Amino acid sequence: MAGELLSWVGLITGVPLLLVGALLRSGEARWVPTEIVVVHGLRGSAARWFAAGDFHERTLRAAERALLGGRDVCTAFVSHRDPYRMRLQARRPITSVCLALGGVLAGAGLCGFAVSLLPMVLG
């Protein structure tokens, strides 16, 4: 009984999470690594980079400045379609969460399914 419950809950929630994570990750393949330079000005820090034959710039948020840790040059990720869009991490955290949680739940669901089949196999 517990194996069946675990298989239903694990597979019903895990498989959709894996699908969402895979869809998010397929959209993230269009982000290319690019070197950025941090420029400090009167209005705060800004990132500058060269992509698609032009220079781009945007102001850094406080969390991004903390993530850089005082470095003035680093590798960021720029959208292949929209080169004015830049982020500091290769993958969004939600993508990693969906893939990890979906994998764990689907794995638990498969184990629960195997456990629920044991009474039929053993007789």
Secondary structure as the mmCIF struct_conf table of DSSP 4:
data_model
#
loop_
_struct_conf.conf_type_id
_struct_conf.id
_struct_conf.beg_label_comp_id
_struct_conf.beg_label_asym_id
_struct_conf.beg_label_seq_id
_struct_conf.end_label_comp_id
_struct_conf.end_label_asym_id
_struct_conf.end_label_seq_id
HELX_RH_AL_P HELX_RH_AL_P1 ALA A 2 GLY A 27
HELX_RH_3T_P HELX_RH_3T_P1 GLU A 28 ARG A 30
STRN STRN1 TRP A 31 GLY A 41
TURN_TY1_P TURN_TY1_P1 LEU A 42 ARG A 43
STRN STRN2 GLY A 44 ALA A 51
TURN_TY1_P TURN_TY1_P2 ALA A 52 GLY A 53
STRN STRN3 ASP A 54 THR A 59
HELX_LH_PP_P HELX_LH_PP_P1 LEU A 60 ARG A 61
HELX_RH_AL_P HELX_RH_AL_P2 ALA A 62 LEU A 68
TURN_TY1_P TURN_TY1_P3 GLY A 69 GLY A 70
BEND BEND1 ASP A 72 ASP A 72
STRN STRN4 VAL A 73 SER A 79
BEND BEND2 HIS A 80 ARG A 81
TURN_TY1_P TURN_TY1_P4 PRO A 83 TYR A 84
STRN STRN5 MET A 86 ARG A 87
BEND BEND3 LEU A 88 ARG A 91
HELX_RH_AL_P HELX_RH_AL_P3 PRO A 93 LEU A 122
#
